[in-house]
Amino acid sequence: MELETIEKKDPTENTDDNKIIAKQIGTGSSILHLLYNFGKQLGKVVLVYLLGYFNISPAWLIGPVVLSVLREEWGKEKELKRNIAKAAALSNEKDVILARVDDLPAWVFFPDIERAEWVNKILNQVWPNVNHYAKDLIKDVIEPAVQDSLLQYKLTGFTFQKMRLGTIPPRVGGVKVYDKNVSRNEIIMDMDIFYAGDCDISFTLGGLSGGIKDFQIHGMVRVVMKPLIRTST
């Protein structure tokens, strides 16, 4: 009596064919998406052309434009919530927490760095006055220095038009003060600085206008204070 063996194949073994099929599907979907976007943009252009051709008031465009913007924003918000839920479902709780560790202050990770909430309270109180001081500093010191530097490249007419640091002060995430291998006549400290303010600085250069808005920075700043007491020679 002879037994015939039947070999079972794992459906996941034929990876090459799966890759080819997936590639074809991806290519086809990208082409369809491109054609869809092209048709949508073409329709907008044709609509604007017809409104101008038939002398129709542009006020009719306000409603559809507002609805289109609101729909796009709602779609982005739904997509963001969906991606967050998907990431939480596909990964464990530890991975989700570790994905946001970059936003935590330095004292969470390093025991030798101390919190400095008292510094942040002082910054919140004095920040409105810093705006006036910074305005004078930029106008009297920084602007002439930039003008002298630009003269080397034959660029003239640089002036600051608006200098506003905003209402959001920088934040100190932690402070580390060095007490070893330091001279008695100096203090060395590292400060973890966060700044994501609403500053608004604009300038002109040779008829061109530029500016800085929503400036953000995060890093470690080393502060060296010396000499503590001026010594006579």
CNS distance restraints for C-alpha pairs under 8 A (distance, minus, plus):
assign (resid   9 and name CA) (resid  13 and name CA) 7.43 0.50 0.50
assign (resid  10 and name CA) (resid  14 and name CA) 7.99 0.50 0.50
assign (resid  14 and name CA) (resid  18 and name CA) 6.53 0.50 0.50
assign (resid  15 and name CA) (resid  19 and name CA) 6.07 0.50 0.50
assign (resid  16 and name CA) (resid  20 and name CA) 6.29 0.50 0.50
assign (resid  17 and name CA) (resid  21 and name CA) 6.17 0.50 0.50
assign (resid  18 and name CA) (resid  22 and name CA) 6.02 0.50 0.50
assign (resid  19 and name CA) (resid  23 and name CA) 5.97 0.50 0.50
assign (resid  20 and name CA) (resid  24 and name CA) 6.17 0.50 0.50
assign (resid  21 and name CA) (resid  25 and name CA) 6.16 0.50 0.50
assign (resid  22 and name CA) (resid  26 and name CA) 6.05 0.50 0.50
assign (resid  23 and name CA) (resid  27 and name CA) 6.06 0.50 0.50
assign (resid  24 and name CA) (resid  28 and name CA) 6.09 0.50 0.50
assign (resid  25 and name CA) (resid  29 and name CA) 6.11 0.50 0.50
assign (resid  26 and name CA) (resid  30 and name CA) 6.12 0.50 0.50
assign (resid  27 and name CA) (resid  31 and name CA) 6.28 0.50 0.50
assign (resid  28 and name CA) (resid  32 and name CA) 6.27 0.50 0.50
assign (resid  29 and name CA) (resid  33 and name CA) 6.07 0.50 0.50
assign (resid  30 and name CA) (resid  34 and name CA) 6.11 0.50 0.50
assign (resid  31 and name CA) (resid  35 and name CA) 6.18 0.50 0.50
assign (resid  32 and name CA) (resid  36 and name CA) 6.05 0.50 0.50
assign (resid  33 and name CA) (resid  37 and name CA) 6.23 0.50 0.50
assign (resid  34 and name CA) (resid  38 and name CA) 6.15 0.50 0.50
assign (resid  35 and name CA) (resid  39 and name CA) 6.08 0.50 0.50
assign (resid  36 and name CA) (resid  40 and name CA) 6.15 0.50 0.50
assign (resid  37 and name CA) (resid  41 and name CA) 6.18 0.50 0.50
assign (resid  38 and name CA) (resid  42 and name CA) 6.03 0.50 0.50
assign (resid  39 and name CA) (resid  43 and name CA) 6.05 0.50 0.50
assign (resid  40 and name CA) (resid  44 and name CA) 6.48 0.50 0.50
assign (resid  41 and name CA) (resid  45 and name CA) 6.40 0.50 0.50
assign (resid  42 and name CA) (resid  46 and name CA) 6.17 0.50 0.50
assign (resid  43 and name CA) (resid  47 and name CA) 6.06 0.50 0.50
assign (resid  44 and name CA) (resid  48 and name CA) 6.29 0.50 0.50
assign (resid  45 and name CA) (resid  49 and name CA) 6.16 0.50 0.50
assign (resid  46 and name CA) (resid  50 and name CA) 6.12 0.50 0.50
assign (resid  47 and name CA) (resid  51 and name CA) 6.24 0.50 0.50
assign (resid  48 and name CA) (resid  52 and name CA) 6.36 0.50 0.50
assign (resid  49 and name CA) (resid  53 and name CA) 6.00 0.50 0.50
assign (resid  50 and name CA) (resid  54 and name CA) 6.04 0.50 0.50
assign (resid  51 and name CA) (resid  55 and name CA) 5.93 0.50 0.50
assign (resid  51 and name CA) (resid  56 and name CA) 4.99 0.50 0.50
assign (resid  51 and name CA) (resid  57 and name CA) 7.34 0.50 0.50
assign (resid  51 and name CA) (resid  58 and name CA) 7.31 0.50 0.50
assign (resid  52 and name CA) (resid  56 and name CA) 6.30 0.50 0.50
assign (resid  58 and name CA) (resid  62 and name CA) 7.44 0.50 0.50
assign (resid  59 and name CA) (resid  63 and name CA) 7.91 0.50 0.50
assign (resid  60 and name CA) (resid  64 and name CA) 7.65 0.50 0.50
assign (resid  61 and name CA) (resid  65 and name CA) 6.03 0.50 0.50
assign (resid  62 and name CA) (resid  66 and name CA) 6.12 0.50 0.50
assign (resid  63 and name CA) (resid  67 and name CA) 6.23 0.50 0.50
assign (resid  64 and name CA) (resid  68 and name CA) 5.97 0.50 0.50
assign (resid  65 and name CA) (resid  69 and name CA) 6.19 0.50 0.50
assign (resid  66 and name CA) (resid  70 and name CA) 6.17 0.50 0.50
assign (resid  67 and name CA) (resid  71 and name CA) 5.98 0.50 0.50
assign (resid  68 and name CA) (resid  72 and name CA) 6.16 0.50 0.50
assign (resid  69 and name CA) (resid  73 and name CA) 6.23 0.50 0.50
assign (resid  70 and name CA) (resid  74 and name CA) 6.11 0.50 0.50
assign (resid  71 and name CA) (resid  75 and name CA) 6.10 0.50 0.50
assign (resid  72 and name CA) (resid  76 and name CA) 6.27 0.50 0.50
assign (resid  73 and name CA) (resid  77 and name CA) 6.22 0.50 0.50
assign (resid  74 and name CA) (resid  78 and name CA) 6.16 0.50 0.50
assign (resid  75 and name CA) (resid  79 and name CA) 6.08 0.50 0.50
assign (resid  76 and name CA) (resid  80 and name CA) 6.10 0.50 0.50
assign (resid  77 and name CA) (resid  81 and name CA) 6.30 0.50 0.50
assign (resid  78 and name CA) (resid  82 and name CA) 6.06 0.50 0.50
assign (resid  79 and name CA) (resid  83 and name CA) 6.07 0.50 0.50
assign (resid  80 and name CA) (resid  84 and name CA) 6.21 0.50 0.50
assign (resid  81 and name CA) (resid  85 and name CA) 6.16 0.50 0.50
assign (resid  82 and name CA) (resid  86 and name CA) 6.01 0.50 0.50
assign (resid  83 and name CA) (resid  87 and name CA) 6.03 0.50 0.50
assign (resid  84 and name CA) (resid  88 and name CA) 6.19 0.50 0.50
assign (resid  85 and name CA) (resid  89 and name CA) 6.15 0.50 0.50
assign (resid  86 and name CA) (resid  90 and name CA) 6.13 0.50 0.50
assign (resid  87 and name CA) (resid  91 and name CA) 6.06 0.50 0.50
assign (resid  87 and name CA) (resid  96 and name CA) 7.69 0.50 0.50
assign (resid  88 and name CA) (resid  92 and name CA) 6.79 0.50 0.50
assign (resid  88 and name CA) (resid  93 and name CA) 7.19 0.50 0.50
assign (resid  88 and name CA) (resid  96 and name CA) 6.59 0.50 0.50
assign (resid  91 and name CA) (resid  95 and name CA) 6.24 0.50 0.50
assign (resid  91 and name CA) (resid  96 and name CA) 6.91 0.50 0.50
assign (resid  92 and name CA) (resid  96 and name CA) 6.63 0.50 0.50
assign (resid  93 and name CA) (resid  97 and name CA) 6.35 0.50 0.50
assign (resid  94 and name CA) (resid  98 and name CA) 6.12 0.50 0.50
assign (resid  95 and name CA) (resid  99 and name CA) 6.08 0.50 0.50
assign (resid  96 and name CA) (resid 100 and name CA) 7.23 0.50 0.50
assign (resid  97 and name CA) (resid 101 and name CA) 6.86 0.50 0.50
assign (resid 100 and name CA) (resid 104 and name CA) 7.53 0.50 0.50
assign (resid 104 and name CA) (resid 108 and name CA) 6.90 0.50 0.50
assign (resid 105 and name CA) (resid 109 and name CA) 7.88 0.50 0.50
assign (resid 105 and name CA) (resid 173 and name CA) 5.05 0.50 0.50
assign (resid 105 and name CA) (resid 174 and name CA) 6.87 0.50 0.50
assign (resid 105 and name CA) (resid 192 and name CA) 7.67 0.50 0.50
assign (resid 106 and name CA) (resid 110 and name CA) 6.25 0.50 0.50
assign (resid 106 and name CA) (resid 113 and name CA) 6.92 0.50 0.50
assign (resid 106 and name CA) (resid 173 and name CA) 6.28 0.50 0.50
assign (resid 106 and name CA) (resid 174 and name CA) 6.02 0.50 0.50
assign (resid 106 and name CA) (resid 192 and name CA) 6.80 0.50 0.50
assign (resid 107 and name CA) (resid 111 and name CA) 6.23 0.50 0.50
assign (resid 107 and name CA) (resid 112 and name CA) 7.53 0.50 0.50
assign (resid 107 and name CA) (resid 113 and name CA) 5.00 0.50 0.50
assign (resid 107 and name CA) (resid 114 and name CA) 5.86 0.50 0.50
assign (resid 107 and name CA) (resid 115 and name CA) 6.37 0.50 0.50
assign (resid 107 and name CA) (resid 173 and name CA) 7.25 0.50 0.50
assign (resid 107 and name CA) (resid 174 and name CA) 5.73 0.50 0.50
assign (resid 112 and name CA) (resid 176 and name CA) 6.47 0.50 0.50
assign (resid 113 and name CA) (resid 174 and name CA) 5.78 0.50 0.50
assign (resid 113 and name CA) (resid 175 and name CA) 5.38 0.50 0.50
assign (resid 113 and name CA) (resid 176 and name CA) 4.68 0.50 0.50
assign (resid 114 and name CA) (resid 174 and name CA) 5.34 0.50 0.50
assign (resid 114 and name CA) (resid 175 and name CA) 5.27 0.50 0.50
assign (resid 114 and name CA) (resid 176 and name CA) 6.27 0.50 0.50
assign (resid 115 and name CA) (resid 173 and name CA) 6.68 0.50 0.50
assign (resid 115 and name CA) (resid 174 and name CA) 4.71 0.50 0.50
assign (resid 115 and name CA) (resid 175 and name CA) 6.41 0.50 0.50
assign (resid 116 and name CA) (resid 120 and name CA) 6.77 0.50 0.50
assign (resid 116 and name CA) (resid 172 and name CA) 6.46 0.50 0.50
assign (resid 116 and name CA) (resid 173 and name CA) 6.85 0.50 0.50
assign (resid 116 and name CA) (resid 174 and name CA) 5.58 0.50 0.50
assign (resid 116 and name CA) (resid 175 and name CA) 6.44 0.50 0.50
assign (resid 117 and name CA) (resid 121 and name CA) 6.31 0.50 0.50
assign (resid 117 and name CA) (resid 172 and name CA) 7.59 0.50 0.50
assign (resid 118 and name CA) (resid 122 and name CA) 6.38 0.50 0.50
assign (resid 119 and name CA) (resid 123 and name CA) 6.23 0.50 0.50
assign (resid 119 and name CA) (resid 172 and name CA) 7.09 0.50 0.50
assign (resid 120 and name CA) (resid 124 and name CA) 6.18 0.50 0.50
assign (resid 120 and name CA) (resid 170 and name CA) 7.94 0.50 0.50
assign (resid 120 and name CA) (resid 171 and name CA) 5.85 0.50 0.50
assign (resid 120 and name CA) (resid 172 and name CA) 6.27 0.50 0.50
assign (resid 121 and name CA) (resid 125 and name CA) 6.44 0.50 0.50
assign (resid 122 and name CA) (resid 126 and name CA) 6.22 0.50 0.50
assign (resid 123 and name CA) (resid 127 and name CA) 5.54 0.50 0.50
assign (resid 123 and name CA) (resid 169 and name CA) 6.46 0.50 0.50
assign (resid 123 and name CA) (resid 170 and name CA) 7.50 0.50 0.50
assign (resid 123 and name CA) (resid 171 and name CA) 7.88 0.50 0.50
assign (resid 124 and name CA) (resid 168 and name CA) 7.97 0.50 0.50
assign (resid 124 and name CA) (resid 169 and name CA) 6.22 0.50 0.50
assign (resid 126 and name CA) (resid 130 and name CA) 6.39 0.50 0.50
assign (resid 127 and name CA) (resid 131 and name CA) 6.72 0.50 0.50
assign (resid 127 and name CA) (resid 167 and name CA) 7.36 0.50 0.50
assign (resid 127 and name CA) (resid 168 and name CA) 7.99 0.50 0.50
assign (resid 127 and name CA) (resid 169 and name CA) 6.08 0.50 0.50
assign (resid 128 and name CA) (resid 132 and name CA) 7.56 0.50 0.50
assign (resid 128 and name CA) (resid 167 and name CA) 6.93 0.50 0.50
assign (resid 129 and name CA) (resid 133 and name CA) 6.68 0.50 0.50
assign (resid 130 and name CA) (resid 134 and name CA) 5.90 0.50 0.50
assign (resid 131 and name CA) (resid 135 and name CA) 6.12 0.50 0.50
assign (resid 131 and name CA) (resid 164 and name CA) 6.57 0.50 0.50
assign (resid 131 and name CA) (resid 165 and name CA) 5.85 0.50 0.50
assign (resid 131 and name CA) (resid 166 and name CA) 7.66 0.50 0.50
assign (resid 132 and name CA) (resid 136 and name CA) 6.55 0.50 0.50
assign (resid 133 and name CA) (resid 137 and name CA) 6.17 0.50 0.50
assign (resid 134 and name CA) (resid 138 and name CA) 5.96 0.50 0.50
assign (resid 134 and name CA) (resid 165 and name CA) 7.99 0.50 0.50
assign (resid 135 and name CA) (resid 139 and name CA) 6.17 0.50 0.50
assign (resid 135 and name CA) (resid 163 and name CA) 5.91 0.50 0.50
assign (resid 135 and name CA) (resid 164 and name CA) 7.44 0.50 0.50
assign (resid 136 and name CA) (resid 140 and name CA) 5.84 0.50 0.50
assign (resid 137 and name CA) (resid 141 and name CA) 5.46 0.50 0.50
assign (resid 137 and name CA) (resid 142 and name CA) 6.70 0.50 0.50
assign (resid 138 and name CA) (resid 142 and name CA) 4.69 0.50 0.50
assign (resid 138 and name CA) (resid 143 and name CA) 5.88 0.50 0.50
assign (resid 138 and name CA) (resid 163 and name CA) 7.93 0.50 0.50
assign (resid 139 and name CA) (resid 143 and name CA) 5.37 0.50 0.50
assign (resid 139 and name CA) (resid 144 and name CA) 7.67 0.50 0.50
assign (resid 139 and name CA) (resid 160 and name CA) 7.24 0.50 0.50
assign (resid 140 and name CA) (resid 144 and name CA) 6.83 0.50 0.50
assign (resid 141 and name CA) (resid 145 and name CA) 6.43 0.50 0.50
assign (resid 142 and name CA) (resid 146 and name CA) 6.17 0.50 0.50
assign (resid 143 and name CA) (resid 147 and name CA) 6.19 0.50 0.50
assign (resid 143 and name CA) (resid 158 and name CA) 7.73 0.50 0.50
assign (resid 143 and name CA) (resid 159 and name CA) 6.70 0.50 0.50
assign (resid 143 and name CA) (resid 160 and name CA) 7.11 0.50 0.50
assign (resid 144 and name CA) (resid 148 and name CA) 6.22 0.50 0.50
assign (resid 145 and name CA) (resid 149 and name CA) 6.32 0.50 0.50
assign (resid 146 and name CA) (resid 150 and name CA) 6.17 0.50 0.50
assign (resid 146 and name CA) (resid 158 and name CA) 7.77 0.50 0.50
assign (resid 147 and name CA) (resid 151 and name CA) 6.31 0.50 0.50
assign (resid 147 and name CA) (resid 156 and name CA) 7.01 0.50 0.50
assign (resid 147 and name CA) (resid 157 and name CA) 7.85 0.50 0.50
assign (resid 147 and name CA) (resid 158 and name CA) 6.11 0.50 0.50
assign (resid 148 and name CA) (resid 152 and name CA) 7.30 0.50 0.50
assign (resid 149 and name CA) (resid 153 and name CA) 7.75 0.50 0.50
assign (resid 150 and name CA) (resid 154 and name CA) 6.43 0.50 0.50
assign (resid 150 and name CA) (resid 155 and name CA) 5.21 0.50 0.50
assign (resid 150 and name CA) (resid 156 and name CA) 6.83 0.50 0.50
assign (resid 151 and name CA) (resid 155 and name CA) 5.40 0.50 0.50
assign (resid 151 and name CA) (resid 156 and name CA) 6.45 0.50 0.50
assign (resid 155 and name CA) (resid 205 and name CA) 7.67 0.50 0.50
assign (resid 155 and name CA) (resid 206 and name CA) 7.19 0.50 0.50
assign (resid 156 and name CA) (resid 205 and name CA) 6.75 0.50 0.50
assign (resid 156 and name CA) (resid 206 and name CA) 6.13 0.50 0.50
assign (resid 157 and name CA) (resid 204 and name CA) 7.20 0.50 0.50
assign (resid 157 and name CA) (resid 205 and name CA) 5.22 0.50 0.50
assign (resid 157 and name CA) (resid 206 and name CA) 5.16 0.50 0.50
assign (resid 157 and name CA) (resid 207 and name CA) 7.85 0.50 0.50
assign (resid 158 and name CA) (resid 203 and name CA) 7.06 0.50 0.50
assign (resid 158 and name CA) (resid 204 and name CA) 5.57 0.50 0.50
assign (resid 158 and name CA) (resid 205 and name CA) 4.40 0.50 0.50
assign (resid 158 and name CA) (resid 206 and name CA) 6.83 0.50 0.50
assign (resid 159 and name CA) (resid 203 and name CA) 5.60 0.50 0.50
assign (resid 159 and name CA) (resid 204 and name CA) 5.57 0.50 0.50
assign (resid 159 and name CA) (resid 205 and name CA) 6.82 0.50 0.50
assign (resid 160 and name CA) (resid 201 and name CA) 7.60 0.50 0.50
assign (resid 160 and name CA) (resid 202 and name CA) 6.04 0.50 0.50
assign (resid 160 and name CA) (resid 203 and name CA) 4.19 0.50 0.50
assign (resid 160 and name CA) (resid 204 and name CA) 6.54 0.50 0.50
assign (resid 161 and name CA) (resid 201 and name CA) 7.52 0.50 0.50
assign (resid 161 and name CA) (resid 202 and name CA) 5.43 0.50 0.50
assign (resid 161 and name CA) (resid 203 and name CA) 5.01 0.50 0.50
assign (resid 161 and name CA) (resid 204 and name CA) 7.03 0.50 0.50
assign (resid 162 and name CA) (resid 200 and name CA) 7.02 0.50 0.50
assign (resid 162 and name CA) (resid 201 and name CA) 5.16 0.50 0.50
assign (resid 162 and name CA) (resid 202 and name CA) 5.00 0.50 0.50
assign (resid 162 and name CA) (resid 203 and name CA) 6.91 0.50 0.50
assign (resid 163 and name CA) (resid 200 and name CA) 6.37 0.50 0.50
assign (resid 163 and name CA) (resid 201 and name CA) 4.68 0.50 0.50
assign (resid 163 and name CA) (resid 202 and name CA) 6.82 0.50 0.50
assign (resid 164 and name CA) (resid 199 and name CA) 5.59 0.50 0.50
assign (resid 164 and name CA) (resid 200 and name CA) 5.13 0.50 0.50
assign (resid 164 and name CA) (resid 201 and name CA) 5.94 0.50 0.50
assign (resid 165 and name CA) (resid 197 and name CA) 7.58 0.50 0.50
assign (resid 165 and name CA) (resid 198 and name CA) 6.84 0.50 0.50
assign (resid 165 and name CA) (resid 199 and name CA) 4.18 0.50 0.50
assign (resid 165 and name CA) (resid 200 and name CA) 6.30 0.50 0.50
assign (resid 165 and name CA) (resid 201 and name CA) 7.61 0.50 0.50
assign (resid 166 and name CA) (resid 197 and name CA) 6.55 0.50 0.50
assign (resid 166 and name CA) (resid 198 and name CA) 4.94 0.50 0.50
assign (resid 166 and name CA) (resid 199 and name CA) 4.57 0.50 0.50
assign (resid 166 and name CA) (resid 200 and name CA) 6.97 0.50 0.50
assign (resid 167 and name CA) (resid 197 and name CA) 7.34 0.50 0.50
assign (resid 167 and name CA) (resid 198 and name CA) 6.80 0.50 0.50
assign (resid 167 and name CA) (resid 199 and name CA) 7.95 0.50 0.50
assign (resid 168 and name CA) (resid 196 and name CA) 7.60 0.50 0.50
assign (resid 168 and name CA) (resid 197 and name CA) 4.98 0.50 0.50
assign (resid 168 and name CA) (resid 198 and name CA) 6.39 0.50 0.50
assign (resid 169 and name CA) (resid 195 and name CA) 7.11 0.50 0.50
assign (resid 169 and name CA) (resid 197 and name CA) 6.59 0.50 0.50
assign (resid 170 and name CA) (resid 193 and name CA) 6.93 0.50 0.50
assign (resid 170 and name CA) (resid 194 and name CA) 5.73 0.50 0.50
assign (resid 170 and name CA) (resid 195 and name CA) 4.47 0.50 0.50
assign (resid 170 and name CA) (resid 196 and name CA) 7.16 0.50 0.50
assign (resid 170 and name CA) (resid 197 and name CA) 7.25 0.50 0.50
assign (resid 171 and name CA) (resid 193 and name CA) 5.86 0.50 0.50
assign (resid 171 and name CA) (resid 194 and name CA) 5.04 0.50 0.50
assign (resid 171 and name CA) (resid 195 and name CA) 6.23 0.50 0.50
assign (resid 172 and name CA) (resid 191 and name CA) 6.58 0.50 0.50
assign (resid 172 and name CA) (resid 192 and name CA) 5.60 0.50 0.50
assign (resid 172 and name CA) (resid 193 and name CA) 4.83 0.50 0.50
assign (resid 172 and name CA) (resid 194 and name CA) 6.28 0.50 0.50
assign (resid 173 and name CA) (resid 191 and name CA) 7.34 0.50 0.50
assign (resid 173 and name CA) (resid 192 and name CA) 5.01 0.50 0.50
assign (resid 173 and name CA) (resid 193 and name CA) 6.02 0.50 0.50
assign (resid 173 and name CA) (resid 194 and name CA) 6.90 0.50 0.50
assign (resid 174 and name CA) (resid 191 and name CA) 5.87 0.50 0.50
assign (resid 174 and name CA) (resid 192 and name CA) 5.25 0.50 0.50
assign (resid 174 and name CA) (resid 193 and name CA) 7.89 0.50 0.50
assign (resid 175 and name CA) (resid 189 and name CA) 6.78 0.50 0.50
assign (resid 175 and name CA) (resid 190 and name CA) 5.72 0.50 0.50
assign (resid 175 and name CA) (resid 191 and name CA) 4.69 0.50 0.50
assign (resid 175 and name CA) (resid 192 and name CA) 6.53 0.50 0.50
assign (resid 176 and name CA) (resid 189 and name CA) 5.40 0.50 0.50
assign (resid 176 and name CA) (resid 190 and name CA) 5.12 0.50 0.50
assign (resid 176 and name CA) (resid 191 and name CA) 6.61 0.50 0.50
assign (resid 177 and name CA) (resid 187 and name CA) 7.59 0.50 0.50
assign (resid 177 and name CA) (resid 188 and name CA) 6.08 0.50 0.50
assign (resid 177 and name CA) (resid 189 and name CA) 4.30 0.50 0.50
assign (resid 177 and name CA) (resid 190 and name CA) 6.59 0.50 0.50
assign (resid 178 and name CA) (resid 182 and name CA) 7.01 0.50 0.50
assign (resid 178 and name CA) (resid 187 and name CA) 7.38 0.50 0.50
assign (resid 178 and name CA) (resid 188 and name CA) 5.72 0.50 0.50
assign (resid 178 and name CA) (resid 189 and name CA) 5.98 0.50 0.50
assign (resid 182 and name CA) (resid 186 and name CA) 7.06 0.50 0.50
assign (resid 182 and name CA) (resid 187 and name CA) 7.45 0.50 0.50
assign (resid 182 and name CA) (resid 188 and name CA) 7.57 0.50 0.50
assign (resid 183 and name CA) (resid 187 and name CA) 7.85 0.50 0.50
assign (resid 185 and name CA) (resid 226 and name CA) 6.15 0.50 0.50
assign (resid 185 and name CA) (resid 227 and name CA) 5.37 0.50 0.50
assign (resid 185 and name CA) (resid 228 and name CA) 5.40 0.50 0.50
assign (resid 185 and name CA) (resid 229 and name CA) 7.03 0.50 0.50
assign (resid 186 and name CA) (resid 224 and name CA) 6.97 0.50 0.50
assign (resid 186 and name CA) (resid 225 and name CA) 5.50 0.50 0.50
assign (resid 186 and name CA) (resid 226 and name CA) 4.46 0.50 0.50
assign (resid 186 and name CA) (resid 227 and name CA) 5.68 0.50 0.50
assign (resid 186 and name CA) (resid 228 and name CA) 5.94 0.50 0.50
assign (resid 187 and name CA) (resid 223 and name CA) 7.99 0.50 0.50
assign (resid 187 and name CA) (resid 224 and name CA) 5.79 0.50 0.50
assign (resid 187 and name CA) (resid 225 and name CA) 5.17 0.50 0.50
assign (resid 187 and name CA) (resid 226 and name CA) 6.67 0.50 0.50
assign (resid 187 and name CA) (resid 228 and name CA) 7.97 0.50 0.50
assign (resid 188 and name CA) (resid 222 and name CA) 7.15 0.50 0.50
assign (resid 188 and name CA) (resid 223 and name CA) 5.80 0.50 0.50
assign (resid 188 and name CA) (resid 224 and name CA) 4.62 0.50 0.50
assign (resid 188 and name CA) (resid 225 and name CA) 6.53 0.50 0.50
assign (resid 189 and name CA) (resid 222 and name CA) 5.76 0.50 0.50
assign (resid 189 and name CA) (resid 223 and name CA) 5.31 0.50 0.50
assign (resid 189 and name CA) (resid 224 and name CA) 6.64 0.50 0.50
assign (resid 190 and name CA) (resid 220 and name CA) 6.41 0.50 0.50
assign (resid 190 and name CA) (resid 221 and name CA) 5.59 0.50 0.50
assign (resid 190 and name CA) (resid 222 and name CA) 4.42 0.50 0.50
assign (resid 190 and name CA) (resid 223 and name CA) 6.21 0.50 0.50
assign (resid 191 and name CA) (resid 220 and name CA) 5.56 0.50 0.50
assign (resid 191 and name CA) (resid 221 and name CA) 5.12 0.50 0.50
assign (resid 191 and name CA) (resid 222 and name CA) 6.28 0.50 0.50
assign (resid 191 and name CA) (resid 223 and name CA) 7.51 0.50 0.50
assign (resid 192 and name CA) (resid 218 and name CA) 7.61 0.50 0.50
assign (resid 192 and name CA) (resid 219 and name CA) 5.92 0.50 0.50
assign (resid 192 and name CA) (resid 220 and name CA) 4.58 0.50 0.50
assign (resid 192 and name CA) (resid 221 and name CA) 6.40 0.50 0.50
assign (resid 193 and name CA) (resid 217 and name CA) 7.80 0.50 0.50
assign (resid 193 and name CA) (resid 218 and name CA) 5.63 0.50 0.50
assign (resid 193 and name CA) (resid 219 and name CA) 5.54 0.50 0.50
assign (resid 193 and name CA) (resid 220 and name CA) 6.04 0.50 0.50
assign (resid 193 and name CA) (resid 221 and name CA) 6.87 0.50 0.50
assign (resid 194 and name CA) (resid 216 and name CA) 7.93 0.50 0.50
assign (resid 194 and name CA) (resid 217 and name CA) 6.14 0.50 0.50
assign (resid 194 and name CA) (resid 218 and name CA) 4.68 0.50 0.50
assign (resid 194 and name CA) (resid 219 and name CA) 6.94 0.50 0.50
assign (resid 195 and name CA) (resid 215 and name CA) 7.79 0.50 0.50
assign (resid 195 and name CA) (resid 216 and name CA) 5.46 0.50 0.50
assign (resid 195 and name CA) (resid 217 and name CA) 5.22 0.50 0.50
assign (resid 195 and name CA) (resid 218 and name CA) 6.31 0.50 0.50
assign (resid 196 and name CA) (resid 214 and name CA) 6.80 0.50 0.50
assign (resid 196 and name CA) (resid 215 and name CA) 6.12 0.50 0.50
assign (resid 196 and name CA) (resid 216 and name CA) 4.35 0.50 0.50
assign (resid 196 and name CA) (resid 217 and name CA) 6.54 0.50 0.50
assign (resid 197 and name CA) (resid 214 and name CA) 6.01 0.50 0.50
assign (resid 197 and name CA) (resid 215 and name CA) 6.32 0.50 0.50
assign (resid 197 and name CA) (resid 216 and name CA) 6.76 0.50 0.50
assign (resid 198 and name CA) (resid 213 and name CA) 6.77 0.50 0.50
assign (resid 198 and name CA) (resid 214 and name CA) 5.10 0.50 0.50
assign (resid 198 and name CA) (resid 215 and name CA) 7.16 0.50 0.50
assign (resid 199 and name CA) (resid 212 and name CA) 7.39 0.50 0.50
assign (resid 199 and name CA) (resid 213 and name CA) 5.69 0.50 0.50
assign (resid 199 and name CA) (resid 214 and name CA) 5.96 0.50 0.50
assign (resid 199 and name CA) (resid 215 and name CA) 6.68 0.50 0.50
assign (resid 200 and name CA) (resid 211 and name CA) 7.32 0.50 0.50
assign (resid 200 and name CA) (resid 212 and name CA) 5.92 0.50 0.50
assign (resid 200 and name CA) (resid 213 and name CA) 5.00 0.50 0.50
assign (resid 200 and name CA) (resid 214 and name CA) 7.39 0.50 0.50
assign (resid 201 and name CA) (resid 211 and name CA) 5.33 0.50 0.50
assign (resid 201 and name CA) (resid 212 and name CA) 5.15 0.50 0.50
assign (resid 201 and name CA) (resid 213 and name CA) 6.73 0.50 0.50
assign (resid 202 and name CA) (resid 209 and name CA) 7.31 0.50 0.50
assign (resid 202 and name CA) (resid 210 and name CA) 5.66 0.50 0.50
assign (resid 202 and name CA) (resid 211 and name CA) 3.87 0.50 0.50
assign (resid 202 and name CA) (resid 212 and name CA) 6.35 0.50 0.50
assign (resid 203 and name CA) (resid 209 and name CA) 5.87 0.50 0.50
assign (resid 203 and name CA) (resid 210 and name CA) 5.44 0.50 0.50
assign (resid 203 and name CA) (resid 211 and name CA) 5.85 0.50 0.50
assign (resid 204 and name CA) (resid 208 and name CA) 5.45 0.50 0.50
assign (resid 204 and name CA) (resid 209 and name CA) 4.44 0.50 0.50
assign (resid 204 and name CA) (resid 210 and name CA) 6.22 0.50 0.50
assign (resid 205 and name CA) (resid 209 and name CA) 6.43 0.50 0.50
